């Protein structure tokens, strides 16, 4: 048995207890591997205001300033003109957007800190993702052809996320009644395979014994928290306009009894939680590439992968 398999087996002994600990800090409505919570209104309003400013800045930088119009109406009409979106719609922020990125990070930290999350999280993804998703854009870019497609059932670990990473997904703007995602009701016997990294999507999906769709309706002011074992996908069929959401990840503090689990603190995109909670206040994210420099270097717009910055242009913290 290879070391990776031993680590997964050891982690699974404690996985339910670890996720139950997160539920206690973020109480809400539960599925086996997911939690839906409602945010304090002031905390959510701060996050939404920060995202609104972020989207307005992206429109301005791409030459589509909203001016007196609704930023989301302008976004709907000009989504193809925004050149720093990845295939899955994550924004690759550039230097012109630093103020907005830091403002959002501060708002996210205020929300998470209000739940005393420093007691349960060791590392945090930084920066979090602002994601702009439109069904027609996804279809035109043939996103379903690549293994990171959010529209296909997937485990984030399959594509390389750590086996102890917990994802928060928060809707900011959508058309219709809610932001729909599906959390697959998979049996516990599939948990091991949900925590493996696979070289191909087809190989990964074949390892899941059964998938029973379980719609998870998120409304404005709510947030979904997914265990790393959760197989999920996003649904766009009922969303006639761009869907804007925020997603960000944390890695769980290693319990003393998890002796064989090695916490890789150098995993790409994650920083120490104590540092993360100060980004936007005592610390600032800085970017050394402008929007135009990025566009000139990328003939195919926004093809940086799922939601990652290239090492050369990853933001720094000062």
N, C-alpha and C positions, 0 to 999 in steps of 0.2 A: 504494500500500500504506500503510495507516494505521500510525501509530507503534506501537500495541499489537502488531500483527502482526510488525513488525520486531523488537520486543523478544522475542517468543516464539521466532521463528526463531533469533535470536542465542542465547537461553538453551538451546535444544535442541542446539546445537552442543556444549554442555558438560554437558548434563543427566546423561548416563551417568557421566561422570567424577565429577561432584559426588555422585551417589548411591553410587558405589563408595567415595568417601571416607568416607561415613557408615557403610558396611558395615565398613570397616576399624576404625572406632572402636567399633562394636557388632557384633562377629562372631556369626554364627548361620547358620540355614538360609535360603537365598535363592530367590526367584523373580525374574523380570526387574525388577519394580518393587516388591518387598516383601522384607522381612527379618524372620525370627522369631528372637528371642533368648530365652535363659533368664537370669533375674536371679540375682545373688548372693542366697542365702537371707536373710541378715540385712537387706539392703537392701529386698527384697520384703516381708519381715515388717513392716518399719517403715512401708512404704506401706500395706499392708493394715490394720495397726492404726490408722493415721490415717484411712483410709476408714471402718472400722468405727465409730470415734468420731464421724465426720462424719454417718453414717447414723443413729446413735443420737441425735445432737443434733437432727437433722431430725424424727425421730419425737417427741422430747420437745417441741420447739417447736410442732409441729402438734397436740399433745394426745394423742399415742399412745405415750407412754414405754414402752420395752421392759421396764423393771424387771428381773425375774429371768429373763425369757424370751429366746429367741434373737432378736436384732435383726432377722434376715432373715425369720424366721417372722412377726414382728409387721409388718414391711414388707410382706410378701405379703398379709396380711389387711387392711392399712390404706392401700394405695397410693393409693386414690382420695381420701384425706383430706389428702394432702400437696399444698399449694397452690402451691408455688414450683418446679414442674417445667415445663420448656418442652414443646412438643409432642413433641420427640424424647427427652425424659426427662432433659435436663441440669438440674442444680440451680442455681437463681439464689439464691446465698447472701445472707443478710441479716445484720444486725449481731449477732444472737445467736450466729451461727455463726463469727465471726471467728477465735476460737482454733483451731477445727478446720480452717478453711481454711488458716491459716498453718502449722499443724502438717503438713498434707499437702504444702504447697508446699516446706517444708524437706525432707521425705522424698523428694520428686521430685528436688529439687536434689542431694541426696546421691547418688542413683542416677545421674543424668546426669553429674555432676561426676566420678564414679568412672571414667567413660569418656573423660575429658579433652575433653569436648564444647565447651569454650571455644575450641578450635582450629578448629571447623567451623561453629559457630552464631553469628550476629550478633544476632538478635532472638528473643524467646520470648513465647508466649501466656501471659497472666497475668490471672486465675488459670486453671489447667487445669480441665477439666470432670469432675465426678463425674456419671456418667450412670446412671439407674435406668430400665431398659427392661422392659416387660411386653407380651407380644404382644396380650393382650386389651385393654389400655389403648390401645395404638396403633391397634387396629382400631376401638375405640369412638370415638376422637377423629378418625378418618378421616385419620390422618397421611399415608397414601399419596396423598392428594389434593394435597399441597403439594410444591414442588420440592426441599425439603431432606430429604425422607424417607430415613432411613437404610436402610429395607428395600428400596429400589429401587437398581439400579445407578447409581452417580453418581461424578463427580469432584468433590472439594471445591472446586476452582477454579470450576466452573460456578456455584456459589452465591456466589462472591466472595472466596474465600481467595486469597492471593498465589500467583503461579506458582512461587515458590521455597519454599513451606511444606511441611515434612515433619511427618507426624502419627504420634504414638506412641499405640497402643491397648493397654490392659492390663486383662485380666479380674481381678476381685476376688472375685466370687461368682456362681454360676450353678447350674442344675440340669442333669443329664445328664453326659456324658463330657467336654465341653469347651465353650468359647465359640466358636461357628462364625461365621466371616465368609468371604465369597467375594471373592477378588481375580480380576477378569476377566483372562483371558489375551488381551489385545488386541495387535494387531500394531503395530510401531513407526510405521507410517504414520498411526495414529490419535493419536499423541502430541500433534500440534499442536492438534487439536480438544479434547483433554483439558485443555489449558491456556488455553482461552478461557472468558470469562464469558458466559453465555447468559441471555436474558430469560425463557425458558421451558424446562421440563424436556424436553418433547417435542422441541423443536428441538435440544436438546443431545444427547439419546440417539440421534437419527437420524444424528449425525455420526460415530458409532463404527462402523467397518467390520465388526467381528465381536466377539462376546463369547462366550468359552468359559469356563464356570464352573471355578474352581480353588479348592476348599475349603481353607481355611487354619485348621487346628485349633489353637486356643490353649488351653493348660491353665493352671491356677493357677501362678503363678511365672514366666510367660512374658509377652512383649510383642511386638506387631507394629509394625514401622516401615514406613510407606508413602511412596513417592515421590509428589510431587504429580500425576504423570501416571496414577497407579493408579486404575482404575475398580473400585469395590468396593461391597459391600452387607453388611448384617448379616442373619443368619438366626435366627429365633425359634421355628421349628416344633418343635424338640426341647428347648425350654427351658420346663419347666412352672412355674417360679417366677421372680420378678424377677431379671433379670440386672443386676449392678452392675459397672461398669467405669470406668476413668479414661482420658481422652484429653487430650493436650496437644500443642502444635505449636511448631516452631522454624522460623526462616528462616535460610538458609544464607549464610555469609560470601561476599561477592562476590569471585570470583577476578579477578586483575588483567586477564586476557585478555577478561573479559566487559565490554567497553567500553561497549556501548549499553544495558546493563541498569541501570535506575534502581531503587535500593532505597528504597522508600517507607517511611521510618522512622515515619511517622505513621499507618500502617495500624491500624485499630481493633483493640484487644485485644492488641497486641504491645508489648513494652518491650525495652530494651537487655538483652542476655543477662547482662552483668556485674551489672546491677541485679537481674535475675530470680533469679540464684543466691543472692542474699542475702535474698530474701523469706522470712520465717519465722524469721530470725535477727537480723541487723543491721537489717533493714527489716521492716515489718509492713503487711499489707493491712487497711484499715479500711472499714467500710460505714456509710452514713448513713441507712439505712432499715431499720425493723424488719420482722419477718415479718408482723405484723398490719397495719401500714401498707401493705405490699405487697398483701395480700389485699383490703383495703378499696378499694384503687385499681384492682383488676383483677377485674371481675365474672366474666370468663372466666379461670379459673385457668391460670396458666402459659403464656399465649400470647405470649411475648416473642420468638418466632422460633426459630431453630435452637439456638443456644447462646451468645447474646450478651446482655450487660447493656445496658439503655437508658442513653444518655449521662448522663442526670440522676442515675442511681443506680449508675453504674459505680464499683467499688471504687477507693480511692486508696491510695497507698503513702507511708508516713511513716517 
